[in-house]
Amino acid sequence: MNSKTNKSDTYPHVVIVGGGFAGLTTAKRLRKKHFRVTLIDKNNYHQFAPPFYQIAAAQLEPSAILFPLRKEIKPYPRNRFLMATVLGVEPDKNVLKTDVGDIAYDYLVLSAGTDSNFFGMEGVKQNAFGLKSVSEALALRNHILQLLEQAGFCGNTDTLNITVVGGGPTGVEIAGALGEMKRYILKKDYSAVKSEDLHIMLIEGQQRLLAAMAEKSGQRAQKYRTELGVELMLGKTVADYDGNTLKLADGQTINTYTVIWGSGVVAGRLQGIKE
């Protein structure tokens, strides 16, 4: 019997929470270093986030942007993947607590991504659609398609008032994708619904779109979306939303059954870990 200890078992153990861009890249970068790596995520797949809006607008299938995490790190013998939900951490003991057991570590990397920032507005959080995961994108996609089916069958177009909040990349992209649906898809797939029945509105607190980017980029984004029939409301901020009525900070109200929230992010929160 060979009792010789594998040298790699003595290497420091790095535990990485989160299989997004940061976590997966860190795991790969450590492959040639003298570390053992455990990558943990609540899902067993990596989500390529930029095209979420295309999933929501039925332009792309989820399988095109999901990649098995085990396959991604399989070439690296000292790396392993664990599908688990983090419950807490005991830093004084160097132990990460998960729903499949405790995991001892020498180094802990928390890279849980981001969540939508609702700025303390519980009504918006409960009733608006986020766009931070494939599951959220699919929920929005199913909702929009269901509205179109009902409008085509019942002739009730009052529900086809879609409001996008946030003029950053997420809001601009989904508003543009919906504008393309309005112009190119309705007449082919939903002939009973007229283009003018689908009303798309984009609300932004700044006086222009893509405020964090070059002004020229914002101008182009604004021009293209206006050409697609997207109504822009600049310099407006949201105060509340109850699922039917969107209230703005200036007192204005908008009747809408669909609010898509793309107004900023906060660091992803892990259950049981205090900020």
N, C-alpha and C positions, 0 to 999 in steps of 0.2 A: 504494500500500500504506500502510495506516494503522499507523504505528509508535508511536502514542501509548500510553503505559502506563496500564492501568486503575488508577485511584486506590486501589481496594480491595486490589490486590495488594501495596501498600506497608503495609497495616495490620499490626499485630503479630499473630502466629499463636498462637492458643490451642488446645492439644491436650487433649482431655478423654478419659480412659480410663474406660469404664463407661457403659452406656446405661440405667441404672436411674433411679430418681427424681431423685437428686442430679445425675447427669451430664446427663440430658435437660433438667432444669429450668435448669441452668447454661447450656447451649447456647442455650436459648430466651431466657433473660434477657439474653444478650449480643447479641441480634439487632439492637438499635438502637444498639449501641456501635460504636466504630471498631476492630473486631477481625475477623479471619478465624478461623473455628472449624472444627476437625476433631474429630468425635465418633467414638471407636473402641470397638468391642465385639466379642467373639468370636462373638456371635450377631447376626443382622440384625433382631432384634425386641426390643421392650421387654416385660418381664414384669411384669404388675401383681400384686405378691406377696401381698397379703392373702388372696385366695381359694385359695391353693395347697391348703389342707386340703380344699376342696370338690372340687378335681380328684382328690385322693387318694381321697375317699369316693364318687366317681362321681356327684357332684351337679351337676357343671359340666364343660363341654367346654373343652379348652385354647384353642380359637379365640376364646373369650369374653374372654380376658385377655391375649392376645398382640397387639401392635401393631407394624407395620413401622417401624423407626427412620427409614428414608429418607423415608417419608411424613410422619413427625412433623416433620422439619426441612426438608422441601422448600420450604415457603413463605419460607424465609430464604435469600436468594441467596448470602450470604457463609458459610453453613454447609454442610458436607459430611459424609457418613457414610462410614466405612471399616470393613469387616468384617475383623478381624485379631486375632491373638493376640500379646500383649505378651511379648517375650523378655527385655527388660532396658532400662535407661536409663543414658545417659552424661551426668550433669548438668553436667560441666565443658564439654561440647560442645553442650549443649542438644539432644540427640538421643535420640529414643525408638526402640528397636529392636523390630521386629515381624517376624512370619513372612512379611510381604509387602514388607519393605524398611525402611530407616531413614527416620524422619520428624523433620525439624528443627522446633523450636518456640521461641517466645519465652516462653510461659507453659505450664506443665504442670499439669493437674488430675487427680489420682488419686481416682477414686470407684468403686472396684470392688465396693462392697457388702460383704456379710458372708457368712461361712461358719459351719457348725455348729461349736460348741466342744465337743470330746470330752474336754477336760481331760487329755490325754495318754494316754487309754485306747485303745490300738491295737485291742484286741478289739472294743470298741464301734464304733470308726471303721470297721472292716472288715465288721462284721456287722449293724449297725443301719441303719435307713432314715432318711435325713435328709429335710427338707422345706423346702429353700431354693431350689428351682427347679422349673420345670414338668417337666423330665426326671425329677427325683427324685419328684415327686408322681405322675407316670405310672407309674414303676417300682413304687411302693407300691400304687397302684390295681390294676395288673395282678397283683401278688402276692396281694392280698387277694381279688380276684375268682377267681383260680385256686384258692386255698384253699377258697373256698365251693363252687366247681364240683366239686372233688375230694371234699369232705365230702358233698355231695349225691349223688354217684355211688357212692362207695365206702363211705359211712357212717362214715368215720373222722373224728371230730370232735376228736381230740386236738390237731390243729394250730390249732384256732380259739381260741387263747389269745393275745390281742394286748395288748402292754404299751406304754403311752405313758409316756415319761420327760420330766418337766418340766411344772410347773403354771403356766407363764406363758401368754401368749395363744396361741402355737402349739399347745402340748400340750392346753390346755383346748378349743380349737376342734376339733382333730382327734378328741379323745376324745368330744366332743359329737356330731360328725358320725357317728362310728362307732356311738354309742349310738342315734342316730336310725335308722341302717341296721338295727341290731339290733331295734328296736321296730317300724319301719314297712315295711322293704323285704324282710326275710327271708321273711315269710309270703306275699308276693306273687310274688317272683322265685325264691326258693329254698325251696319248700315242704317239701322233704325235710330241711331243716336247721331244728331247733327254736331258738327264741329263746334258750333257756338254754344251748344248745351254744356260742354265741358269747360268750366271756368277755373283757371289756375292763377293763383295769386302768390306773389313772393314778397314777404315782409322783411325789411332789414332796418336795424336801428341806426346805422350810419347813413350818410347821404349818397353813398355809392356802393356797388357790389364789390366783393373781393377787396375789402379795405386794407387787408394785410399784404396785398400784392401790388404790383405796379399799376398805376392809374390806367394805363393803356389796356391792361388785361381786364380791368373792371369795365371799361367802356365797351370793349368787344363783347364781353359776357352780357352786358345790359342790352346792347343792340341786337344780338342774336336771339335772346329770350323774348324781347319785345316783338321781333319778327315772327316768332312762333306763337304769339298770342298770349304770352304770360303777362299778367298785370303786375306792375311793380309798385310797391308802397315803401318808399325810402324815408328814413328819419322817423320810423314808427317802432314802438316797443310793445310787447305783450304784457298784460297784467294778470290774465286768468283765462281758463278755458274749461267749460263744463261738459264738453262732448257735443254740444249743439251751437253754443255761442262763444265766439272768441272776443275777449275784451281787451282793448288796447289801453295803454297808459293815459292817453288823452281823452278817454271816455267813449271813443268810437267802438261800436260793436259790429261783428261780422258773423252772419249765419253760415256755419260750415260744419259738415259732419266728418270732415277729414282734415286734421292738422298734422303736418309732418314737421318734426322738431329737429332743426339742424343748427341751433344757436349755441354753439360752444360745448366744451367738454370739461370733465373733471377726471382726476386720476381714478383708475378702477379701484373699487373698494373690496377688500377681502373680508369675508365674514370672520368675526372674532378677533380681528386685528385693529386696534385703535389707531386713529390718525395722530 
